[in-house]
Amino acid sequence: MRNKTKTTWLLAGVLLVWMAGGTSLAAQDSGATYKSKCAMCHGADGKGDTPMAKRLGVRSFSSPEVQKESDAELIQITTDGKNKMPGYGKSLKETEIKGLVAYIRELAKK
């Protein structure tokens, strides 16, 4: 019976990934976090081409300045904030912030 339970959980996990279009649940969570915390200023595509972004001087994630920053630097900026951007170290877990950095790296490639 124990092997049947393991198989059932494995199949459920595979089904969840398949239903998500092949993306991991962590990536989906990062996308949802980005939409709720970042998109209002950085834009849905991360290009910083929104009225709020223009007013605040937000850089595109695909800009050379942002791309030359290491993941550690982007994690620190997201955690502590920079210029007019608030820090999210008190409201997001370290793993969530790392997921956001990975997510914005992917946005920059598009």
BALOBA-1460 file (C-alpha; in Angstrom, 3 decimals):
// residues 110
<rec num="1" residu="m" x="0.000" y="0.000" z="0.000"/>
<rec num="2" residu="r" x="2.881" y="2.363" z="0.771"/>
<rec num="3" residu="n" x="4.261" y="2.178" z="-2.806"/>
<rec num="4" residu="k" x="0.807" y="2.960" z="-4.150"/>
<rec num="5" residu="t" x="0.698" y="6.156" z="-2.038"/>
<rec num="6" residu="k" x="4.128" y="7.260" z="-3.281"/>
<rec num="7" residu="t" x="3.087" y="6.620" z="-6.867"/>
<rec num="8" residu="t" x="-0.112" y="8.584" z="-6.380"/>
<rec num="9" residu="w" x="1.801" y="11.600" z="-5.003"/>
<rec num="10" residu="l" x="4.364" y="11.397" z="-7.801"/>
<rec num="11" residu="l" x="1.638" y="11.319" z="-10.435"/>
<rec num="12" residu="a" x="-0.131" y="14.249" z="-8.756"/>
<rec num="13" residu="g" x="3.100" y="16.281" z="-8.889"/>
<rec num="14" residu="v" x="3.653" y="15.444" z="-12.562"/>
<rec num="15" residu="l" x="0.058" y="16.401" z="-13.301"/>
<rec num="16" residu="l" x="0.472" y="19.756" z="-11.547"/>
<rec num="17" residu="v" x="3.595" y="20.571" z="-13.572"/>
<rec num="18" residu="w" x="1.864" y="19.490" z="-16.775"/>
<rec num="19" residu="m" x="-1.204" y="21.605" z="-15.984"/>
<rec num="20" residu="a" x="1.091" y="24.570" z="-15.359"/>
<rec num="21" residu="g" x="2.407" y="24.295" z="-18.894"/>
<rec num="22" residu="g" x="5.669" y="22.685" z="-17.848"/>
<rec num="23" residu="t" x="6.722" y="25.485" z="-15.524"/>
<rec num="24" residu="s" x="7.607" y="24.757" z="-11.938"/>
<rec num="25" residu="l" x="5.366" y="25.866" z="-9.127"/>
<rec num="26" residu="a" x="8.231" y="27.982" z="-7.789"/>
<rec num="27" residu="a" x="8.394" y="29.874" z="-11.092"/>
<rec num="28" residu="q" x="4.652" y="30.430" z="-10.972"/>
<rec num="29" residu="d" x="4.943" y="31.742" z="-7.414"/>
<rec num="30" residu="s" x="7.736" y="34.111" z="-8.484"/>
<rec num="31" residu="g" x="5.580" y="35.364" z="-11.333"/>
<rec num="32" residu="a" x="2.679" y="35.985" z="-8.975"/>
<rec num="33" residu="t" x="4.963" y="37.752" z="-6.498"/>
<rec num="34" residu="y" x="6.383" y="39.884" z="-9.316"/>
<rec num="35" residu="k" x="2.879" y="40.875" z="-10.412"/>
<rec num="36" residu="s" x="1.845" y="41.845" z="-6.900"/>
<rec num="37" residu="k" x="5.036" y="43.591" z="-5.748"/>
<rec num="38" residu="c" x="6.995" y="44.762" z="-8.804"/>
<rec num="39" residu="a" x="4.900" y="45.100" z="-11.954"/>
<rec num="40" residu="m" x="3.197" y="48.345" z="-10.900"/>
<rec num="41" residu="c" x="6.531" y="50.157" z="-11.226"/>
<rec num="42" residu="h" x="8.673" y="47.903" z="-13.406"/>
<rec num="43" residu="g" x="5.877" y="46.937" z="-15.808"/>
<rec num="44" residu="a" x="4.549" y="43.485" z="-16.631"/>
<rec num="45" residu="d" x="7.452" y="42.916" z="-19.032"/>
<rec num="46" residu="g" x="10.154" y="44.417" z="-16.801"/>
<rec num="47" residu="k" x="10.992" y="47.136" z="-19.325"/>
<rec num="48" residu="g" x="10.118" y="49.983" z="-16.958"/>
<rec num="49" residu="d" x="7.914" y="51.543" z="-19.601"/>
<rec num="50" residu="t" x="5.018" y="52.611" z="-17.395"/>
<rec num="51" residu="p" x="3.997" y="56.091" z="-16.252"/>
<rec num="52" residu="m" x="5.043" y="55.203" z="-12.681"/>
<rec num="53" residu="a" x="8.407" y="53.846" z="-13.873"/>
<rec num="54" residu="k" x="9.103" y="56.963" z="-15.896"/>
<rec num="55" residu="r" x="8.237" y="59.167" z="-12.946"/>
<rec num="56" residu="l" x="10.524" y="57.180" z="-10.630"/>
<rec num="57" residu="g" x="13.381" y="56.661" z="-13.103"/>
<rec num="58" residu="v" x="13.052" y="52.870" z="-13.094"/>
<rec num="59" residu="r" x="15.530" y="51.046" z="-15.333"/>
<rec num="60" residu="s" x="14.601" y="48.206" z="-17.652"/>
<rec num="61" residu="f" x="15.729" y="44.804" z="-16.413"/>
<rec num="62" residu="s" x="17.257" y="44.252" z="-19.855"/>
<rec num="63" residu="s" x="19.356" y="47.440" z="-19.616"/>
<rec num="64" residu="p" x="23.139" y="46.995" z="-19.567"/>
<rec num="65" residu="e" x="23.291" y="48.568" z="-16.087"/>
<rec num="66" residu="v" x="20.942" y="45.995" z="-14.599"/>
<rec num="67" residu="q" x="22.382" y="43.071" z="-16.551"/>
<rec num="68" residu="k" x="25.912" y="43.733" z="-15.281"/>
<rec num="69" residu="e" x="24.704" y="43.481" z="-11.671"/>
<rec num="70" residu="s" x="25.258" y="40.086" z="-10.082"/>
<rec num="71" residu="d" x="22.416" y="38.044" z="-8.646"/>
<rec num="72" residu="a" x="23.803" y="38.834" z="-5.181"/>
<rec num="73" residu="e" x="23.584" y="42.569" z="-5.925"/>
<rec num="74" residu="l" x="20.016" y="42.243" z="-7.206"/>
<rec num="75" residu="i" x="19.084" y="40.191" z="-4.149"/>
<rec num="76" residu="q" x="20.516" y="42.905" z="-1.902"/>
<rec num="77" residu="i" x="18.661" y="45.650" z="-3.793"/>
<rec num="78" residu="t" x="15.412" y="43.714" z="-3.542"/>
<rec num="79" residu="t" x="15.992" y="42.992" z="0.138"/>
<rec num="80" residu="d" x="17.147" y="46.442" z="1.264"/>
<rec num="81" residu="g" x="15.698" y="48.715" z="-1.432"/>
<rec num="82" residu="k" x="17.501" y="51.327" z="-3.489"/>
<rec num="83" residu="n" x="16.715" y="54.960" z="-4.215"/>
<rec num="84" residu="k" x="12.905" y="55.160" z="-4.351"/>
<rec num="85" residu="m" x="12.400" y="51.390" z="-4.409"/>
<rec num="86" residu="p" x="11.360" y="49.970" z="-1.038"/>
<rec num="87" residu="g" x="13.101" y="46.941" z="0.404"/>
<rec num="88" residu="y" x="11.186" y="43.683" z="0.643"/>
<rec num="89" residu="g" x="13.423" y="41.908" z="3.159"/>
<rec num="90" residu="k" x="10.788" y="42.111" z="5.881"/>
<rec num="91" residu="s" x="7.839" y="41.035" z="3.760"/>
<rec num="92" residu="l" x="9.396" y="38.336" z="1.562"/>
<rec num="93" residu="k" x="11.425" y="35.261" z="2.448"/>
<rec num="94" residu="e" x="14.967" y="34.897" z="1.134"/>
<rec num="95" residu="t" x="13.822" y="32.127" z="-1.229"/>
<rec num="96" residu="e" x="11.076" y="34.377" z="-2.606"/>
<rec num="97" residu="i" x="13.578" y="37.154" z="-3.290"/>
<rec num="98" residu="k" x="15.946" y="34.725" z="-5.023"/>
<rec num="99" residu="g" x="12.986" y="33.527" z="-7.086"/>
<rec num="100" residu="l" x="12.187" y="37.121" z="-8.058"/>
<rec num="101" residu="v" x="15.770" y="37.679" z="-9.219"/>
<rec num="102" residu="a" x="15.593" y="34.536" z="-11.354"/>
<rec num="103" residu="y" x="12.236" y="35.716" z="-12.706"/>
<rec num="104" residu="i" x="13.526" y="39.150" z="-13.684"/>
<rec num="105" residu="r" x="16.540" y="37.543" z="-15.372"/>
<rec num="106" residu="e" x="14.070" y="35.615" z="-17.513"/>
<rec num="107" residu="l" x="12.037" y="38.768" z="-18.231"/>
<rec num="108" residu="a" x="15.199" y="40.475" z="-19.416"/>
<rec num="109" residu="k" x="15.753" y="37.759" z="-22.041"/>
<rec num="110" residu="k" x="12.378" y="38.412" z="-23.678"/>
